[in-house]
Amino acid sequence: MIWVERRLLAVWQDRYGPNRVGPFGLLQVLADTIKLLWKEDWIPPFADKAVFVIAPAIVMITVLMSYVVVPVTAKS
């Protein structure tokens, strides 16, 4: 699906698709993952570093917890 999405975006934006990394661009996802992991984080100079780093995690945990379903089964 990622490959199809990237190809469609390439057509819509009139640019080359993910055909630069591996056969048919299949390694593009791996290349994007490596780039994301090695990318340097930028923290604004006057921001509280701890809050700036932890806040997105708190938001994601809150959102994911809203999808938690606790099954209650009554066996009789």
N, CA, C and O atoms as a Tripos MOL2 file, in Angstrom:
@<TRIPOS>MOLECULE
protein
  304   303    76     0     0
PROTEIN
NO_CHARGES

@<TRIPOS>ATOM
      1 N           0.8150   -1.2000    0.0000 N.3       1 MET1
      2 CA          0.0000    0.0000    0.0000 C.3       1 MET1
      3 C           0.8600    1.2660    0.0000 C.2       1 MET1
      4 O           0.5420    2.2590   -0.6550 O.2       1 MET1
      5 N           1.9570    1.1980    0.7550 N.am      2 ILE2
      6 CA          2.8410    2.3710    0.8010 C.3       2 ILE2
      7 C           3.3990    2.6510   -0.5950 C.2       2 ILE2
      8 O           3.4930    3.8030   -1.0190 O.2       2 ILE2
      9 N           3.7640    1.5880   -1.2960 N.am      3 TRP3
     10 CA          4.3100    1.7570   -2.6370 C.3       3 TRP3
     11 C           3.2810    2.4090   -3.5600 C.2       3 TRP3
     12 O           3.6140    3.3160   -4.3230 O.2       3 TRP3
     13 N           2.0300    1.9470   -3.4880 N.am      4 VAL4
     14 CA          0.9660    2.5140   -4.3250 C.3       4 VAL4
     15 C           0.7520    3.9810   -3.9740 C.2       4 VAL4
     16 O           0.6210    4.8250   -4.8610 O.2       4 VAL4
     17 N           0.7160    4.2830   -2.6740 N.am      5 GLU5
     18 CA          0.5340    5.6800   -2.2510 C.3       5 GLU5
     19 C           1.6420    6.5710   -2.8000 C.2       5 GLU5
     20 O           1.3740    7.6610   -3.3060 O.2       5 GLU5
     21 N           2.8780    6.1100   -2.7000 N.am      6 ARG6
     22 CA          4.0000    6.9160   -3.1740 C.3       6 ARG6
     23 C           3.9510    7.1030   -4.6900 C.2       6 ARG6
     24 O           4.2870    8.1740   -5.1950 O.2       6 ARG6
     25 N           3.5370    6.0720   -5.4110 N.am      7 ARG7
     26 CA          3.4380    6.1960   -6.8640 C.3       7 ARG7
     27 C           2.3490    7.2010   -7.2480 C.2       7 ARG7
     28 O           2.5450    8.0250   -8.1420 O.2       7 ARG7
     29 N           1.2110    7.1280   -6.5740 N.am      8 LEU8
     30 CA          0.1320    8.0720   -6.8680 C.3       8 LEU8
     31 C           0.5430    9.5070   -6.5390 C.2       8 LEU8
     32 O           0.2620   10.4290   -7.3060 O.2       8 LEU8
     33 N           1.2030    9.6900   -5.4050 N.am      9 LEU9
     34 CA          1.6650   11.0330   -5.0540 C.3       9 LEU9
     35 C           2.6730   11.5530   -6.0780 C.2       9 LEU9
     36 O           2.6860   12.7410   -6.3970 O.2       9 LEU9
     37 N           3.5090   10.6620   -6.5840 N.am     10 ALA10
     38 CA          4.4880   11.0730   -7.5870 C.3      10 ALA10
     39 C           3.7890   11.5410   -8.8610 C.2      10 ALA10
     40 O           4.1990   12.5260   -9.4740 O.2      10 ALA10
     41 N           2.7380   10.8330   -9.2530 N.am     11 VAL11
     42 CA          2.0000   11.2270  -10.4550 C.3      11 VAL11
     43 C           1.2960   12.5580  -10.2330 C.2      11 VAL11
     44 O           1.3450   13.4440  -11.0860 O.2      11 VAL11
     45 N           0.6470   12.6940   -9.0910 N.am     12 TRP12
     46 CA         -0.1030   13.9190   -8.7970 C.3      12 TRP12
     47 C           0.8140   15.1260   -8.6880 C.2      12 TRP12
     48 O           0.4430   16.2290   -9.0930 O.2      12 TRP12
     49 N           2.0150   14.9230   -8.1400 N.am     13 GLN13
     50 CA          2.9350   16.0450   -7.9400 C.3      13 GLN13
     51 C           3.8870   16.2160   -9.1230 C.2      13 GLN13
     52 O           4.7730   17.0710   -9.0910 O.2      13 GLN13
     53 N           3.7050   15.4050  -10.1640 N.am     14 ASP14
     54 CA          4.5310   15.4840  -11.3620 C.3      14 ASP14
     55 C           6.0200   15.4020  -11.0280 C.2      14 ASP14
     56 O           6.8050   16.2790  -11.3890 O.2      14 ASP14
     57 N           6.3850   14.3310  -10.3330 N.am     15 ARG15
     58 CA          7.7790   14.0960   -9.9790 C.3      15 ARG15
     59 C           8.0520   12.5990  -10.0510 C.2      15 ARG15
     60 O           7.1350   11.8020  -10.2430 O.2      15 ARG15
     61 N           9.3070   12.2270   -9.8970 N.am     16 TYR16
     62 CA          9.6610   10.8100   -9.9130 C.3      16 TYR16
     63 C           9.1470   10.1340   -8.6520 C.2      16 TYR16
     64 O           9.1430   10.7270   -7.5740 O.2      16 TYR16
     65 N           8.7210    8.9090   -8.7940 N.am     17 GLY17
     66 CA          8.2250    8.1360   -7.6520 C.3      17 GLY17
     67 C           9.3610    7.4600   -6.9020 C.2      17 GLY17
     68 O          10.5270    7.8240   -7.0620 O.2      17 GLY17
     69 N           9.0160    6.4760   -6.0840 N.am     18 PRO18
     70 CA         10.0290    5.8090   -5.2650 C.3      18 PRO18
     71 C          10.7980    4.7530   -6.0700 C.2      18 PRO18
     72 O          10.8500    3.5850   -5.6840 O.2      18 PRO18
     73 N          11.3750    5.1640   -7.1590 N.am     19 ASN19
     74 CA         12.1050    4.2050   -7.9830 C.3      19 ASN19
     75 C          13.6110    4.3860   -7.8580 C.2      19 ASN19
     76 O          14.3620    3.8940   -8.7000 O.2      19 ASN19
     77 N          14.0550    5.0720   -6.8410 N.am     20 ARG20
     78 CA         15.4750    5.3410   -6.6780 C.3      20 ARG20
     79 C          16.1300    4.4040   -5.6700 C.2      20 ARG20
     80 O          17.3570    4.3150   -5.6130 O.2      20 ARG20
     81 N          15.3270    3.7100   -4.8800 N.am     21 VAL21
     82 CA         15.8850    2.8500   -3.8360 C.3      21 VAL21
     83 C          15.3840    1.4310   -4.0430 C.2      21 VAL21
     84 O          14.2100    1.1450   -3.8080 O.2      21 VAL21
     85 N          16.2560    0.5490   -4.4780 N.am     22 GLY22
     86 CA         15.8870   -0.8490   -4.6510 C.3      22 GLY22
     87 C          15.0120   -1.0930   -5.8700 C.2      22 GLY22
     88 O          14.6580   -0.1640   -6.5950 O.2      22 GLY22
     89 N          14.6690   -2.3620   -6.0820 N.am     23 PRO23
     90 CA         13.8250   -2.7010   -7.2280 C.3      23 PRO23
     91 C          12.3950   -2.2110   -7.0300 C.2      23 PRO23
     92 O          11.7550   -2.5230   -6.0260 O.2      23 PRO23
     93 N          11.9140   -1.4570   -7.9780 N.am     24 PHE24
     94 CA         10.5620   -0.9000   -7.9590 C.3      24 PHE24
     95 C          10.2980   -0.0190   -6.7370 C.2      24 PHE24
     96 O           9.1410    0.2360   -6.4020 O.2      24 PHE24
     97 N          11.3370    0.4400   -6.0800 N.am     25 GLY25
     98 CA         11.1570    1.3130   -4.9240 C.3      25 GLY25
     99 C          10.7090    0.5980   -3.6680 C.2      25 GLY25
    100 O          10.2040    1.2340   -2.7430 O.2      25 GLY25
    101 N          10.8820   -0.7020   -3.6170 N.am     26 LEU26
    102 CA         10.4040   -1.4740   -2.4670 C.3      26 LEU26
    103 C          11.2170   -1.2220   -1.2040 C.2      26 LEU26
    104 O          10.7430   -1.5020   -0.1030 O.2      26 LEU26
    105 N          12.4300   -0.7010   -1.3420 N.am     27 LEU27
    106 CA         13.2480   -0.4210   -0.1660 C.3      27 LEU27
    107 C          13.0910    1.0140    0.3230 C.2      27 LEU27
    108 O          13.7890    1.4380    1.2440 O.2      27 LEU27
    109 N          12.1750    1.7630   -0.2920 N.am     28 GLN28
    110 CA         11.9620    3.1510    0.0890 C.3      28 GLN28
    111 C          11.4850    3.2670    1.5300 C.2      28 GLN28
    112 O          11.8750    4.1960    2.2370 O.2      28 GLN28
    113 N          10.6490    2.3380    1.9720 N.am     29 VAL29
    114 CA         10.1440    2.3580    3.3420 C.3      29 VAL29
    115 C          11.2950    2.1890    4.3240 C.2      29 VAL29
    116 O          11.3470    2.8780    5.3430 O.2      29 VAL29
    117 N          12.2160    1.2800    4.0280 N.am     30 LEU30
    118 CA         13.3850    1.0740    4.8860 C.3      30 LEU30
    119 C          14.2600    2.3280    4.8960 C.2      30 LEU30
    120 O          14.7540    2.7270    5.9500 O.2      30 LEU30
    121 N          14.4520    2.9410    3.7500 N.am     31 ALA31
    122 CA         15.2520    4.1640    3.6710 C.3      31 ALA31
    123 C          14.6070    5.2890    4.4750 C.2      31 ALA31
    124 O          15.3040    6.0330    5.1650 O.2      31 ALA31
    125 N          13.2760    5.4200    4.3910 N.am     32 ASP32
    126 CA         12.5740    6.4510    5.1590 C.3      32 ASP32
    127 C          12.6820    6.1970    6.6570 C.2      32 ASP32
    128 O          12.8200    7.1400    7.4370 O.2      32 ASP32
    129 N          12.6210    4.9310    7.0660 N.am     33 THR33
    130 CA         12.7410    4.5870    8.4860 C.3      33 THR33
    131 C          14.1210    4.9410    9.0130 C.2      33 THR33
    132 O          14.2460    5.5170   10.0940 O.2      33 THR33
    133 N          15.1430    4.6060    8.2680 N.am     34 ILE34
    134 CA         16.5180    4.9290    8.6850 C.3      34 ILE34
    135 C          16.6970    6.4450    8.7720 C.2      34 ILE34
    136 O          17.2970    6.9530    9.7200 O.2      34 ILE34
    137 N          16.1780    7.1550    7.7850 N.am     35 LYS35
    138 CA         16.2870    8.6220    7.7940 C.3      35 LYS35
    139 C          15.5800    9.2190    9.0070 C.2      35 LYS35
    140 O          16.0940   10.1420    9.6380 O.2      35 LYS35
    141 N          14.4120    8.6950    9.3270 N.am     36 LEU36
    142 CA         13.6510    9.1980   10.4640 C.3      36 LEU36
    143 C          14.3740    8.9320   11.7850 C.2      36 LEU36
    144 O          14.3830    9.7870   12.6710 O.2      36 LEU36
    145 N          14.9800    7.7480   11.9200 N.am     37 LEU37
    146 CA         15.6560    7.3970   13.1720 C.3      37 LEU37
    147 C          16.9390    8.1970   13.3730 C.2      37 LEU37
    148 O          17.3060    8.5000   14.5090 O.2      37 LEU37
    149 N          17.6220    8.5390   12.2880 N.am     38 TRP38
    150 CA         18.8920    9.2560   12.4010 C.3      38 TRP38
    151 C          18.7380   10.7700   12.3100 C.2      38 TRP38
    152 O          19.7170   11.5080   12.4150 O.2      38 TRP38
    153 N          17.5140   11.2220   12.1170 N.am     39 LYS39
    154 CA         17.2700   12.6540   11.9880 C.3      39 LYS39
    155 C          17.4930   13.3420   13.3350 C.2      39 LYS39
    156 O          17.0910   12.8250   14.3770 O.2      39 LYS39
    157 N          18.1210   14.4810   13.3060 N.am     40 GLU40
    158 CA         18.4140   15.2090   14.5400 C.3      40 GLU40
    159 C          17.1620   15.9300   15.0310 C.2      40 GLU40
    160 O          16.4760   16.6070   14.2650 O.2      40 GLU40
    161 N          16.8810   15.7710   16.3160 N.am     41 ASP41
    162 CA         15.7460   16.4750   16.9080 C.3      41 ASP41
    163 C          16.1270   17.9210   17.1670 C.2      41 ASP41
    164 O          17.2380   18.2170   17.6060 O.2      41 ASP41
    165 N          15.2040   18.8050   16.8930 N.am     42 TRP42
    166 CA         15.4420   20.2230   17.1510 C.3      42 TRP42
    167 C          14.4910   20.6780   18.2440 C.2      42 TRP42
    168 O          13.2720   20.5840   18.1020 O.2      42 TRP42
    169 N          15.0540   21.1660   19.3250 N.am     43 ILE43
    170 CA         14.2570   21.6550   20.4440 C.3      43 ILE43
    171 C          14.4740   23.1630   20.5300 C.2      43 ILE43
    172 O          15.6120   23.6290   20.5680 O.2      43 ILE43
    173 N          13.3710   23.9300   20.5600 N.am     44 PRO44
    174 CA         13.5170   25.3810   20.6360 C.3      44 PRO44
    175 C          14.3630   25.7790   21.8500 C.2      44 PRO44
    176 O          14.2920   25.1230   22.8890 O.2      44 PRO44
    177 N          15.1520   26.8320   21.7330 N.am     45 PRO45
    178 CA         16.1040   27.1860   22.8010 C.3      45 PRO45
    179 C          15.4610   27.5380   24.1440 C.2      45 PRO45
    180 O          16.0620   27.2830   25.1880 O.2      45 PRO45
    181 N          14.2660   28.1130   24.1470 N.am     46 PHE46
    182 CA         13.6610   28.5190   25.4180 C.3      46 PHE46
    183 C          12.5750   27.5620   25.8880 C.2      46 PHE46
    184 O          11.8520   27.8720   26.8350 O.2      46 PHE46
    185 N          12.4470   26.4140   25.2510 N.am     47 ALA47
    186 CA         11.4310   25.4350   25.6410 C.3      47 ALA47
    187 C          11.9470   24.5690   26.7880 C.2      47 ALA47
    188 O          13.1500   24.3510   26.9320 O.2      47 ALA47
    189 N          11.0240   24.0890   27.5860 N.am     48 ASP48
    190 CA         11.3620   23.1370   28.6370 C.3      48 ASP48
    191 C          11.6020   21.7900   27.9480 C.2      48 ASP48
    192 O          10.6670   21.1930   27.4150 O.2      48 ASP48
    193 N          12.8440   21.3130   27.9570 N.am     49 LYS49
    194 CA         13.2200   20.1420   27.1830 C.3      49 LYS49
    195 C          12.4160   18.9050   27.5690 C.2      49 LYS49
    196 O          11.9530   18.1810   26.6880 O.2      49 LYS49
    197 N          12.2410   18.6500   28.8440 N.am     50 ALA50
    198 CA         11.5210   17.4570   29.2900 C.3      50 ALA50
    199 C          10.0730   17.4740   28.7950 C.2      50 ALA50
    200 O           9.5810   16.4720   28.2760 O.2      50 ALA50
    201 N           9.4030   18.5970   28.9530 N.am     51 VAL51
    202 CA          8.0120   18.6980   28.5150 C.3      51 VAL51
    203 C           7.9330   18.5870   26.9930 C.2      51 VAL51
    204 O           7.0240   17.9400   26.4720 O.2      51 VAL51
    205 N           8.8460   19.1930   26.2910 N.am     52 PHE52
    206 CA          8.8470   19.1840   24.8330 C.3      52 PHE52
    207 C           9.0230   17.7730   24.2760 C.2      52 PHE52
    208 O           8.4630   17.4400   23.2310 O.2      52 PHE52
    209 N           9.7950   16.9510   24.9700 N.am     53 VAL53
    210 CA         10.0520   15.5880   24.5100 C.3      53 VAL53
    211 C           8.9350   14.6320   24.9430 C.2      53 VAL53
    212 O           8.5460   13.7500   24.1780 O.2      53 VAL53
    213 N           8.4230   14.8010   26.1570 N.am     54 ILE54
    214 CA          7.4460   13.8500   26.7060 C.3      54 ILE54
    215 C           6.0100   14.1460   26.2600 C.2      54 ILE54
    216 O           5.1970   13.2230   26.2030 O.2      54 ILE54
    217 N           5.6770   15.3770   25.9490 N.am     55 ALA55
    218 CA          4.2970   15.7490   25.6110 C.3      55 ALA55
    219 C           3.7050   14.9320   24.4550 C.2      55 ALA55
    220 O           2.5650   14.4850   24.5850 O.2      55 ALA55
    221 N           4.3980   14.7090   23.3430 N.am     56 PRO56
    222 CA          3.8050   13.8920   22.2790 C.3      56 PRO56
    223 C           3.5030   12.4590   22.7270 C.2      56 PRO56
    224 O           2.5080   11.8680   22.3080 O.2      56 PRO56
    225 N           4.3590   11.9130   23.5700 N.am     57 ALA57
    226 CA          4.1110   10.5550   24.0690 C.3      57 ALA57
    227 C           2.8560   10.5260   24.9340 C.2      57 ALA57
    228 O           2.0670    9.5850   24.8480 O.2      57 ALA57
    229 N           2.6670   11.5390   25.7600 N.am     58 ILE58
    230 CA          1.4750   11.5990   26.6170 C.3      58 ILE58
    231 C           0.2180   11.7110   25.7530 C.2      58 ILE58
    232 O          -0.7940   11.0700   26.0370 O.2      58 ILE58
    233 N           0.2850   12.5090   24.7180 N.am     59 VAL59
    234 CA         -0.8680   12.6590   23.8230 C.3      59 VAL59
    235 C          -1.1830   11.3350   23.1300 C.2      59 VAL59
    236 O          -2.3450   10.9330   23.0680 O.2      59 VAL59
    237 N          -0.1600   10.6530   22.6070 N.am     60 MET60
    238 CA         -0.3850    9.3830   21.9230 C.3      60 MET60
    239 C          -0.9260    8.3170   22.8650 C.2      60 MET60
    240 O          -1.8110    7.5490   22.4890 O.2      60 MET60
    241 N          -0.4090    8.2640   24.0700 N.am     61 ILE61
    242 CA         -0.9080    7.2860   25.0400 C.3      61 ILE61
    243 C          -2.3690    7.5660   25.3530 C.2      61 ILE61
    244 O          -3.1720    6.6370   25.4440 O.2      61 ILE61
    245 N          -2.7240    8.8360   25.5180 N.am     62 THR62
    246 CA         -4.1090    9.1980   25.7940 C.3      62 THR62
    247 C          -5.0250    8.7920   24.6410 C.2      62 THR62
    248 O          -6.1040    8.2420   24.8640 O.2      62 THR62
    249 N          -4.5960    9.0620   23.4230 N.am     63 VAL63
    250 CA         -5.4060    8.7060   22.2530 C.3      63 VAL63
    251 C          -5.5580    7.1940   22.1430 C.2      63 VAL63
    252 O          -6.6630    6.6960   21.9260 O.2      63 VAL63
    253 N          -4.4570    6.4620   22.2920 N.am     64 LEU64
    254 CA         -4.5330    5.0120   22.1840 C.3      64 LEU64
    255 C          -5.3600    4.3880   23.3120 C.2      64 LEU64
    256 O          -6.0500    3.3900   23.0990 O.2      64 LEU64
    257 N          -5.2910    4.9690   24.4950 N.am     65 MET65
    258 CA         -6.0840    4.4460   25.6130 C.3      65 MET65
    259 C          -7.5760    4.6430   25.3780 C.2      65 MET65
    260 O          -8.3910    3.9050   25.9310 O.2      65 MET65
    261 N          -7.9420    5.6250   24.5670 N.am     66 SER66
    262 CA         -9.3590    5.8310   24.2840 C.3      66 SER66
    263 C          -9.9270    4.6930   23.4250 C.2      66 SER66
    264 O         -11.1440    4.5200   23.3550 O.2      66 SER66
    265 N          -9.0540    3.9210   22.7760 N.am     67 TYR67
    266 CA         -9.4910    2.8000   21.9570 C.3      67 TYR67
    267 C          -9.4590    1.4670   22.7030 C.2      67 TYR67
    268 O          -9.8480    0.4350   22.1550 O.2      67 TYR67
    269 N          -9.0100    1.4910   23.9100 N.am     68 VAL68
    270 CA         -8.9170    0.2520   24.6860 C.3      68 VAL68
    271 C         -10.3150   -0.2320   25.0280 C.2      68 VAL68
    272 O         -11.1550    0.5210   25.5220 O.2      68 VAL68
    273 N         -10.5340   -1.4840   24.7580 N.am     69 VAL69
    274 CA        -11.8130   -2.0760   25.0750 C.3      69 VAL69
    275 C         -11.5810   -3.1660   26.1100 C.2      69 VAL69
    276 O         -10.7790   -4.0760   25.9010 O.2      69 VAL69
    277 N         -12.2770   -3.0660   27.2030 N.am     70 VAL70
    278 CA        -12.1600   -4.0700   28.2300 C.3      70 VAL70
    279 C         -13.3380   -5.0210   28.0790 C.2      70 VAL70
    280 O         -14.4700   -4.6750   28.4180 O.2      70 VAL70
    281 N         -13.0710   -6.2170   27.5720 N.am     71 PRO71
    282 CA        -14.1860   -7.1460   27.3660 C.3      71 PRO71
    283 C         -14.7180   -7.6840   28.6910 C.2      71 PRO71
    284 O         -13.9590   -8.0900   29.5710 O.2      71 PRO71
    285 N         -16.0180   -7.6760   28.8030 N.am     72 VAL72
    286 CA        -16.6720   -8.2000   29.9960 C.3      72 VAL72
    287 C         -17.5780   -9.3210   29.5120 C.2      72 VAL72
    288 O         -18.5530   -9.0960   28.7960 O.2      72 VAL72
    289 N         -17.2340  -10.5200   29.9170 N.am     73 THR73
    290 CA        -18.0590  -11.6580   29.5260 C.3      73 THR73
    291 C         -18.6290  -12.3110   30.7630 C.2      73 THR73
    292 O         -17.9280  -12.5270   31.7510 O.2      73 THR73
    293 N         -19.8780  -12.6130   30.6990 N.am     74 ALA74
    294 CA        -20.5340  -13.2830   31.8140 C.3      74 ALA74
    295 C         -20.7860  -14.7110   31.4240 C.2      74 ALA74
    296 O         -21.5340  -14.9980   30.4900 O.2      74 ALA74
    297 N         -20.1590  -15.5950   32.1440 N.am     75 LYS75
    298 CA        -20.3760  -17.0200   31.8600 C.3      75 LYS75
    299 C         -21.4150  -17.5540   32.8340 C.2      75 LYS75
    300 O         -21.3250  -17.3660   34.0470 O.2      75 LYS75
    301 N         -22.3920  -18.2170   32.2640 N.am     76 SER76
    302 CA        -23.4180  -18.7500   33.1500 C.3      76 SER76
    303 C         -23.5200  -20.2460   33.0440 C.2      76 SER76
    304 O         -24.3400  -20.8580   33.7280 O.2      76 SER76
@<TRIPOS>BOND
     1     1     2 1
     2     2     3 1
     3     3     4 2
     4     3     5 am
     5     5     6 1
     6     6     7 1
     7     7     8 2
     8     7     9 am
     9     9    10 1
    10    10    11 1
    11    11    12 2
    12    11    13 am
    13    13    14 1
    14    14    15 1
    15    15    16 2
    16    15    17 am
    17    17    18 1
    18    18    19 1
    19    19    20 2
    20    19    21 am
    21    21    22 1
    22    22    23 1
    23    23    24 2
    24    23    25 am
    25    25    26 1
    26    26    27 1
    27    27    28 2
    28    27    29 am
    29    29    30 1
    30    30    31 1
    31    31    32 2
    32    31    33 am
    33    33    34 1
    34    34    35 1
    35    35    36 2
    36    35    37 am
    37    37    38 1
    38    38    39 1
    39    39    40 2
    40    39    41 am
    41    41    42 1
    42    42    43 1
    43    43    44 2
    44    43    45 am
    45    45    46 1
    46    46    47 1
    47    47    48 2
    48    47    49 am
    49    49    50 1
    50    50    51 1
    51    51    52 2
    52    51    53 am
    53    53    54 1
    54    54    55 1
    55    55    56 2
    56    55    57 am
    57    57    58 1
    58    58    59 1
    59    59    60 2
    60    59    61 am
    61    61    62 1
    62    62    63 1
    63    63    64 2
    64    63    65 am
    65    65    66 1
    66    66    67 1
    67    67    68 2
    68    67    69 am
    69    69    70 1
    70    70    71 1
    71    71    72 2
    72    71    73 am
    73    73    74 1
    74    74    75 1
    75    75    76 2
    76    75    77 am
    77    77    78 1
    78    78    79 1
    79    79    80 2
    80    79    81 am
    81    81    82 1
    82    82    83 1
    83    83    84 2
    84    83    85 am
    85    85    86 1
    86    86    87 1
    87    87    88 2
    88    87    89 am
    89    89    90 1
    90    90    91 1
    91    91    92 2
    92    91    93 am
    93    93    94 1
    94    94    95 1
    95    95    96 2
    96    95    97 am
    97    97    98 1
    98    98    99 1
    99    99   100 2
   100    99   101 am
   101   101   102 1
   102   102   103 1
   103   103   104 2
   104   103   105 am
   105   105   106 1
   106   106   107 1
   107   107   108 2
   108   107   109 am
   109   109   110 1
   110   110   111 1
   111   111   112 2
   112   111   113 am
   113   113   114 1
   114   114   115 1
   115   115   116 2
   116   115   117 am
   117   117   118 1
   118   118   119 1
   119   119   120 2
   120   119   121 am
   121   121   122 1
   122   122   123 1
   123   123   124 2
   124   123   125 am
   125   125   126 1
   126   126   127 1
   127   127   128 2
   128   127   129 am
   129   129   130 1
   130   130   131 1
   131   131   132 2
   132   131   133 am
   133   133   134 1
   134   134   135 1
   135   135   136 2
   136   135   137 am
   137   137   138 1
   138   138   139 1
   139   139   140 2
   140   139   141 am
   141   141   142 1
   142   142   143 1
   143   143   144 2
   144   143   145 am
   145   145   146 1
   146   146   147 1
   147   147   148 2
   148   147   149 am
   149   149   150 1
   150   150   151 1
   151   151   152 2
   152   151   153 am
   153   153   154 1
   154   154   155 1
   155   155   156 2
   156   155   157 am
   157   157   158 1
   158   158   159 1
   159   159   160 2
   160   159   161 am
   161   161   162 1
   162   162   163 1
   163   163   164 2
   164   163   165 am
   165   165   166 1
   166   166   167 1
   167   167   168 2
   168   167   169 am
   169   169   170 1
   170   170   171 1
   171   171   172 2
   172   171   173 am
   173   173   174 1
   174   174   175 1
   175   175   176 2
   176   175   177 am
   177   177   178 1
   178   178   179 1
   179   179   180 2
   180   179   181 am
   181   181   182 1
   182   182   183 1
   183   183   184 2
   184   183   185 am
   185   185   186 1
   186   186   187 1
   187   187   188 2
   188   187   189 am
   189   189   190 1
   190   190   191 1
   191   191   192 2
   192   191   193 am
   193   193   194 1
   194   194   195 1
   195   195   196 2
   196   195   197 am
   197   197   198 1
   198   198   199 1
   199   199   200 2
   200   199   201 am
   201   201   202 1
   202   202   203 1
   203   203   204 2
   204   203   205 am
   205   205   206 1
   206   206   207 1
   207   207   208 2
   208   207   209 am
   209   209   210 1
   210   210   211 1
   211   211   212 2
   212   211   213 am
   213   213   214 1
   214   214   215 1
   215   215   216 2
   216   215   217 am
   217   217   218 1
   218   218   219 1
   219   219   220 2
   220   219   221 am
   221   221   222 1
   222   222   223 1
   223   223   224 2
   224   223   225 am
   225   225   226 1
   226   226   227 1
   227   227   228 2
   228   227   229 am
   229   229   230 1
   230   230   231 1
   231   231   232 2
   232   231   233 am
   233   233   234 1
   234   234   235 1
   235   235   236 2
   236   235   237 am
   237   237   238 1
   238   238   239 1
   239   239   240 2
   240   239   241 am
   241   241   242 1
   242   242   243 1
   243   243   244 2
   244   243   245 am
   245   245   246 1
   246   246   247 1
   247   247   248 2
   248   247   249 am
   249   249   250 1
   250   250   251 1
   251   251   252 2
   252   251   253 am
   253   253   254 1
   254   254   255 1
   255   255   256 2
   256   255   257 am
   257   257   258 1
   258   258   259 1
   259   259   260 2
   260   259   261 am
   261   261   262 1
   262   262   263 1
   263   263   264 2
   264   263   265 am
   265   265   266 1
   266   266   267 1
   267   267   268 2
   268   267   269 am
   269   269   270 1
   270   270   271 1
   271   271   272 2
   272   271   273 am
   273   273   274 1
   274   274   275 1
   275   275   276 2
   276   275   277 am
   277   277   278 1
   278   278   279 1
   279   279   280 2
   280   279   281 am
   281   281   282 1
   282   282   283 1
   283   283   284 2
   284   283   285 am
   285   285   286 1
   286   286   287 1
   287   287   288 2
   288   287   289 am
   289   289   290 1
   290   290   291 1
   291   291   292 2
   292   291   293 am
   293   293   294 1
   294   294   295 1
   295   295   296 2
   296   295   297 am
   297   297   298 1
   298   298   299 1
   299   299   300 2
   300   299   301 am
   301   301   302 1
   302   302   303 1
   303   303   304 2
@<TRIPOS>SUBSTRUCTURE
     1 MET1         2 RESIDUE 1 A MET
     2 ILE2         6 RESIDUE 1 A ILE
     3 TRP3        10 RESIDUE 1 A TRP
     4 VAL4        14 RESIDUE 1 A VAL
     5 GLU5        18 RESIDUE 1 A GLU
     6 ARG6        22 RESIDUE 1 A ARG
     7 ARG7        26 RESIDUE 1 A ARG
     8 LEU8        30 RESIDUE 1 A LEU
     9 LEU9        34 RESIDUE 1 A LEU
    10 ALA10       38 RESIDUE 1 A ALA
    11 VAL11       42 RESIDUE 1 A VAL
    12 TRP12       46 RESIDUE 1 A TRP
    13 GLN13       50 RESIDUE 1 A GLN
    14 ASP14       54 RESIDUE 1 A ASP
    15 ARG15       58 RESIDUE 1 A ARG
    16 TYR16       62 RESIDUE 1 A TYR
    17 GLY17       66 RESIDUE 1 A GLY
    18 PRO18       70 RESIDUE 1 A PRO
    19 ASN19       74 RESIDUE 1 A ASN
    20 ARG20       78 RESIDUE 1 A ARG
    21 VAL21       82 RESIDUE 1 A VAL
    22 GLY22       86 RESIDUE 1 A GLY
    23 PRO23       90 RESIDUE 1 A PRO
    24 PHE24       94 RESIDUE 1 A PHE
    25 GLY25       98 RESIDUE 1 A GLY
    26 LEU26      102 RESIDUE 1 A LEU
    27 LEU27      106 RESIDUE 1 A LEU
    28 GLN28      110 RESIDUE 1 A GLN
    29 VAL29      114 RESIDUE 1 A VAL
    30 LEU30      118 RESIDUE 1 A LEU
    31 ALA31      122 RESIDUE 1 A ALA
    32 ASP32      126 RESIDUE 1 A ASP
    33 THR33      130 RESIDUE 1 A THR
    34 ILE34      134 RESIDUE 1 A ILE
    35 LYS35      138 RESIDUE 1 A LYS
    36 LEU36      142 RESIDUE 1 A LEU
    37 LEU37      146 RESIDUE 1 A LEU
    38 TRP38      150 RESIDUE 1 A TRP
    39 LYS39      154 RESIDUE 1 A LYS
    40 GLU40      158 RESIDUE 1 A GLU
    41 ASP41      162 RESIDUE 1 A ASP
    42 TRP42      166 RESIDUE 1 A TRP
    43 ILE43      170 RESIDUE 1 A ILE
    44 PRO44      174 RESIDUE 1 A PRO
    45 PRO45      178 RESIDUE 1 A PRO
    46 PHE46      182 RESIDUE 1 A PHE
    47 ALA47      186 RESIDUE 1 A ALA
    48 ASP48      190 RESIDUE 1 A ASP
    49 LYS49      194 RESIDUE 1 A LYS
    50 ALA50      198 RESIDUE 1 A ALA
    51 VAL51      202 RESIDUE 1 A VAL
    52 PHE52      206 RESIDUE 1 A PHE
    53 VAL53      210 RESIDUE 1 A VAL
    54 ILE54      214 RESIDUE 1 A ILE
    55 ALA55      218 RESIDUE 1 A ALA
    56 PRO56      222 RESIDUE 1 A PRO
    57 ALA57      226 RESIDUE 1 A ALA
    58 ILE58      230 RESIDUE 1 A ILE
    59 VAL59      234 RESIDUE 1 A VAL
    60 MET60      238 RESIDUE 1 A MET
    61 ILE61      242 RESIDUE 1 A ILE
    62 THR62      246 RESIDUE 1 A THR
    63 VAL63      250 RESIDUE 1 A VAL
    64 LEU64      254 RESIDUE 1 A LEU
    65 MET65      258 RESIDUE 1 A MET
    66 SER66      262 RESIDUE 1 A SER
    67 TYR67      266 RESIDUE 1 A TYR
    68 VAL68      270 RESIDUE 1 A VAL
    69 VAL69      274 RESIDUE 1 A VAL
    70 VAL70      278 RESIDUE 1 A VAL
    71 PRO71      282 RESIDUE 1 A PRO
    72 VAL72      286 RESIDUE 1 A VAL
    73 THR73      290 RESIDUE 1 A THR
    74 ALA74      294 RESIDUE 1 A ALA
    75 LYS75      298 RESIDUE 1 A LYS
    76 SER76      302 RESIDUE 1 A SER
